[in-house]
């Protein structure tokens, strides 16, 4: 990640400029970076979400955008740019002007994509300045009732009896949702067929309709269908049970002790964005996520707020990239 390097370069340039002022005896030399940060924001901010409307990412982004619009005095406008395992929307952020007026939502797909897709149109590290983590998101494995299983052990037993005949949906090739199921397959020694979709909504719709048997999805997407009986919750991906689904065991508790998987959302801007603006965005995000009504709404969705500084989020993403790359190697999963 070149954010610290870029910051040092800017400081070095600033030092040279100040030295020039001292030598020239002039106090009238403009400081564009400081002026830019002082005036920020003076126009609307685009918030690029590389997922379709209606899923957990979109819900969290729009809630955050509303709060930031109020506190920053400028509209923060969510733009959904789904496709290609988040690559389309993320590329827009990478190639945007480094001025803080294009904010991008990123998830652990951002950390996985370099392993799945070696020819990305951007560098996942060098082309971005991390701003803040947003939330941790446990996934839940849900099944259509017609499959005839009510627990994870029953699902594993059925899959062993019918290798390759059960299918599962994901929100796309190379996504954390695919990796979550592939890890179950690897640990349980079962064969289940992958059916990729272009987002949470169409994948969930087909599982509800019985076109696909099972899937891992965010708790916010699953809970309404579980509560009305259209889907059965077999297990949650986190190490512990979740308040939104207190009667649903974790994968580790139910069958596979080694299993522990949580997705996450965060934000980033283009590399080269002035650090003062990055820090301002990070503070605004933290303030929004810490508001009582936002905390309550996140809890209802089954996600956990996790705001961080740019430096903390940079370190977190570095570790996640390494961890997820190891998981990809262990499972042998490929982005079809």
C-alpha positions in Angstrom: 0.0 0.0 0.0 1.6 3.3 -1.0 -0.5 5.6 1.2 2.3 6.1 3.8 4.8 6.6 1.0 2.6 9.1 -0.8 2.1 10.9 2.5 5.9 11.1 3.1 6.3 12.4 -0.4 3.7 15.1 0.1 5.4 16.1 3.4 8.8 16.3 1.6 7.3 18.5 -1.1 5.7 20.7 1.5 9.0 21.0 3.3 10.7 22.1 0.1 8.0 24.6 -0.5 8.3 26.1 3.0 12.1 26.3 2.6 11.6 28.2 -0.7 9.3 30.6 1.1 11.9 31.3 3.8 14.7 31.8 1.3 12.6 34.0 -0.9 11.2 36.1 1.9 7.7 35.7 0.6 4.6 34.6 2.5 2.4 34.7 -0.6 3.1 31.2 -2.1 -0.1 29.2 -2.4 -0.5 25.9 -0.7 -3.0 24.0 -2.9 -3.3 20.9 -0.7 -4.1 22.9 2.4 -6.5 25.1 0.5 -8.2 22.0 -1.0 -8.5 20.4 2.5 -9.8 23.6 4.1 -12.5 24.0 1.5 -13.6 20.3 1.5 -16.3 19.5 0.8 -17.7 22.2 -1.4 -19.7 19.9 -3.8 -21.5 16.5 -3.6 -19.6 13.3 -2.9 -20.1 10.2 -5.0 -20.3 7.0 -3.0 -19.6 4.1 -5.4 -21.0 0.8 -4.2 -19.9 -2.1 -6.5 -23.0 -4.2 -5.8 -26.6 -4.1 -6.9 -29.2 -2.3 -4.8 -31.0 -4.2 -2.1 -28.2 -6.1 -0.4 -26.4 -5.5 2.8 -23.7 -3.4 1.3 -26.3 -1.1 -0.3 -28.3 -0.8 2.9 -25.3 0.1 5.0 -23.9 2.5 2.4 -27.2 4.4 2.1 -27.6 4.7 5.9 -24.0 6.0 6.1 -24.5 8.4 3.2 -27.6 10.0 4.8 -25.7 10.6 8.1 -22.6 12.0 6.3 -24.8 14.3 4.1 -26.2 15.8 7.3 -22.9 16.3 9.1 -20.8 17.4 6.1 -23.2 19.9 4.6 -23.0 18.3 1.1 -24.9 15.4 -0.4 -23.3 12.0 -0.4 -24.9 10.2 -3.3 -24.8 6.4 -3.5 -24.2 5.1 -7.0 -24.5 1.3 -7.5 -22.0 0.0 -10.0 -22.1 -3.8 -9.8 -20.4 -6.4 -12.0 -17.4 -8.5 -12.4 -16.9 -9.5 -8.8 -16.9 -5.8 -7.7 -14.1 -5.0 -10.3 -16.2 -2.5 -12.4 -17.2 -0.2 -9.5 -13.8 -0.5 -7.8 -12.0 0.4 -11.0 -14.1 3.6 -11.1 -12.8 4.6 -7.7 -9.2 3.7 -8.6 -9.3 6.0 -11.7 -11.2 8.8 -10.0 -9.6 12.2 -9.2 -7.7 12.0 -5.9 -9.7 14.8 -4.3 -12.1 13.0 -1.9 -15.2 13.5 -4.0 -15.4 9.8 -5.0 -15.6 7.4 -2.1 -15.7 3.7 -2.7 -17.2 0.9 -0.7 -14.9 -2.1 -0.6 -15.4 -5.5 1.0 -13.2 -8.6 1.5 -13.8 -9.2 -2.3 -11.2 -6.4 -2.7 -8.7 -8.5 -0.7 -9.6 -11.7 -2.5 -9.7 -10.4 -6.1 -5.9 -10.2 -6.6 -5.7 -14.0 -5.9 -8.6 -14.8 -8.2 -7.9 -12.3 -11.0 -4.2 -11.7 -11.7 -4.9 -9.2 -14.4 -7.0 -6.6 -12.6 -7.3 -3.2 -14.3 -5.9 -1.6 -11.1 -3.5 -2.4 -8.3 -5.6 -3.3 -5.2 -3.0 -1.8 -2.9 -1.1 1.0 -4.7 -4.2 2.6 -6.4 -6.2 3.1 -3.2 -6.0 5.0 0.1 -8.0 3.2 2.8 -10.3 5.4 4.8 -12.1 3.3 7.4 -13.6 -0.1 8.0 -17.4 0.0 8.4 -18.7 -3.3 9.7 -18.1 -7.0 10.3 -20.7 -9.2 8.6 -21.4 -12.8 9.6 -22.9 -14.9 6.9 -25.6 -17.5 7.4 -26.1 -20.7 5.4 -29.7 -21.0 4.3 -31.5 -23.8 2.5 -34.8 -24.1 0.7 -37.2 -26.2 2.8 -37.7 -28.5 -0.1 -34.2 -29.8 0.2 -35.4 -31.7 3.3 -32.6 -30.8 5.7 -32.9 -28.7 8.9 -29.3 -28.8 10.2 -25.8 -28.5 8.9 -25.0 -32.2 9.8 -28.1 -33.3 7.8 -26.9 -31.2 4.9 -23.5 -32.7 4.9 -24.9 -36.2 5.2 -27.2 -35.6 2.2 -24.4 -34.1 0.1 -22.3 -37.2 0.8 -25.1 -39.5 -0.4 -25.6 -37.3 -3.5 -22.2 -36.0 -4.6 -22.5 -33.1 -7.0 -26.3 -33.2 -7.2 -26.9 -30.4 -4.6 -26.2 -26.9 -5.9 -25.4 -23.7 -4.1 -25.7 -20.0 -5.1 -23.2 -17.3 -4.5 -23.3 -13.6 -5.4 -20.6 -14.2 -8.0 -17.4 -16.0 -8.9 -14.5 -15.3 -6.6 -16.7 -13.7 -3.9 -16.5 -14.3 -0.1 -19.9 -16.0 -0.3 -18.4 -18.6 -2.7 -15.3 -19.0 -0.5 -17.5 -19.5 2.6 -19.2 -22.5 1.0 -16.0 -23.9 -0.6 -14.4 -24.0 2.9 -17.4 -26.0 4.1 -16.9 -28.3 1.2 -13.2 -28.7 1.9 -13.6 -29.4 5.6 -16.6 -31.7 5.2 -15.3 -33.6 2.2 -18.4 -33.0 0.1 -19.2 -32.1 -3.5 -21.7 -29.4 -4.1 -22.2 -27.5 -7.4 -21.6 -23.8 -7.6 -24.2 -21.5 -9.3 -22.9 -17.9 -9.5 -25.2 -14.9 -9.6 -24.7 -11.2 -10.1 -25.7 -10.1 -6.6 -27.6 -11.0 -3.5 -31.1 -10.3 -4.7 -31.2 -12.7 -7.7 -29.3 -15.4 -5.8 -31.6 -15.2 -2.8 -34.7 -15.1 -5.1 -33.7 -18.4 -6.7 -33.0 -20.1 -3.4 -36.4 -19.0 -2.1 -38.0 -20.3 -5.3 -36.2 -23.6 -5.0 -34.2 -23.2 -8.2 -31.1 -23.5 -6.1 -30.8 -25.5 -2.9 -28.6 -23.5 -0.5 -26.3 -20.4 -0.2 -24.3 -18.3 2.2 -25.7 -14.8 2.5 -25.6 -11.9 4.9 -27.8 -12.0 7.9 -29.6 -8.8 6.8 -30.6 -10.6 3.6 -31.5 -13.9 5.2 -33.4 -13.0 8.4 -36.7 -11.9 6.8 -37.0 -15.1 4.8 -36.0 -17.2 7.8 -38.6 -15.6 10.0 -41.4 -16.2 7.5 -40.3 -19.8 6.9 -39.3 -19.5 3.2 -35.7 -20.3 4.1 -34.2 -22.5 6.8 -31.0 -21.2 8.6 -28.6 -24.1 9.0 -25.6 -22.3 10.5 -23.9 -19.0 10.9 -20.3 -18.5 9.6 -19.0 -16.7 12.7 -17.4 -18.5 15.6 -20.3 -17.6 17.9 -24.1 -17.5 17.4 -25.6 -14.2 16.3 -28.2 -12.1 18.2 -30.3 -11.9 15.0 -30.5 -15.7 14.8 -30.1 -16.9 18.4 -31.4 -20.4 17.7 -29.0 -21.0 14.8 -25.6 -22.6 15.7 -22.3 -21.6 14.2 -20.8 -23.9 11.6 -18.0 -24.7 14.1 -20.6 -25.5 16.8 -22.7 -27.6 14.5 -20.2 -29.7 12.6 -16.8 -28.2 11.6 -14.8 -26.9 14.6 -12.1 -25.2 12.5 -14.6 -23.0 10.7 -14.7 -19.2 11.4 -15.6 -16.8 8.6 -16.7 -13.1 8.7 -17.0 -10.7 5.8 -16.5 -7.0 6.2 -17.2 -3.7 4.5 -14.9 -0.7 4.4 -14.2 2.5 2.4 -11.4 3.8 0.3 -10.5 6.7 -2.1 -8.1 7.0 -4.9 -4.4 7.0 -4.0 -2.9 10.5 -3.8 -5.9 12.0 -2.0 -4.6 14.5 0.5 -4.3 12.8 3.9 -6.2 15.6 5.6 -9.2 14.8 3.5 -8.8 11.0 4.1 -8.7 11.7 7.8 -11.8 13.9 7.6 -13.8 11.2 5.8 -12.6 8.7 8.4 -13.8 10.9 11.3 -17.2 11.5 9.6 -17.7 7.8 9.1 -16.8 7.0 12.7 -19.2 9.7 14.0 -22.0 8.3 11.8 -21.5 4.7 12.8 -21.4 5.6 16.5 -24.8 7.3 16.5 -27.3 5.4 18.6 -29.9 5.0 15.9 -27.3 3.7 13.4 -26.0 1.2 16.0 -29.5 0.0 16.6 -30.2 -0.4 12.9 -26.9 -2.3 12.4 -27.8 -4.7 15.2 -31.2 -5.3 13.6 -29.4 -6.2 10.4 -27.1 -8.6 12.3 -23.9 -6.7 11.5 -21.3 -5.1 13.9 -20.0 -1.6 13.4 -16.2 -1.4 13.3 -15.0 2.1 12.4 -11.2 2.5 12.2 -8.5 5.0 11.3 -6.9 4.9 7.9 -3.8 3.4 9.4 -5.7 0.7 11.2 -7.7 -0.2 8.1 -4.6 -0.3 6.0 -3.0 -2.8 8.4 -6.3 -4.8 8.6 -6.6 -5.2 4.9 -3.0 -6.3 4.6 -3.6 -9.1 7.0 -6.9 -10.0 5.4 -5.3 -10.3 2.0 -2.8 -12.7 3.3 -5.3 -14.8 5.2 -7.8 -15.0 2.4 -5.1 -16.0 -0.1 -4.2 -18.9 2.2 -7.8 -19.9 2.4 -8.1 -19.9 -1.4 -5.0 -22.1 -1.6 -6.4 -24.5 1.0 -9.8 -24.9 -0.7 -8.5 -24.9 -4.2 -11.4 -22.7 -5.3 -11.1 -21.1 -8.7 -12.9 -18.1 -10.1 -14.7 -19.9 -13.0 
